[in-house]
């Protein structure tokens, strides 16, 4: 037996797994959001300790810091993630005429961006401030837009690959690249001193929540109709 090729008819699972994932990450997402909003002292102290340690490392290792700046500004930048999402939308439309699925993918990415920007504006958390900064960033800190964008886009693309039944080799490569991207971009933001660790954790949790809710809603309301 062999896996179906990428352009074979897709196989949409039910919303059960996605609903369970959403339920599992909803509570920690809300809890972290509340703790950050209230500036809970133990969390602030832990954030500060980790941020100061990684900042010292960043100052002492300029070569690594420069490599991380390239990765975070070009490879894992939110605009790069959006370009990847746009390419997936074109692939769905041009190769599969999956208009509803393409629209769902676009709407989910837009919603994720609006959610992160809305939370940034509502919470207004200050970014770390250093006397010897190695990088700079704009807007408020929580949640990390880089971490959340990478989580949303990589999560959606992995689900699309599963939906269209890619082979094991492609799946493993995609899974590895996604894991490296999501974890890597979060670590670069902390290393470069532009985010607190809880900002990155919040971006990861909220990104997973957005993907899980989007997948559950699509498989529940649109999946069956489109895949006939």
Buried (B, 14 or more C-beta within 10 A) or exposed (E): EEEEEBEEEBEBEEBEEBBEBBEEBBEBBEEBBEBBBEEBEEBBEBBEEBBEEBBEEBBEBEEEBEEBBEBBBEEBBBEBBBEBBEEBBEBBBEEBEBEBBBBBBBEBBEBBBEBBBEBBEEBEBEBBEBEEBBBEBEEBBBBBBBBBBBBBBBBBBBBBBBBBBBBEEEBEEBBEEBEEBBBBBBBBBBBBBBBBBBBBBBBBBBBBBBBBBBBBBBBBEBBEEBBE
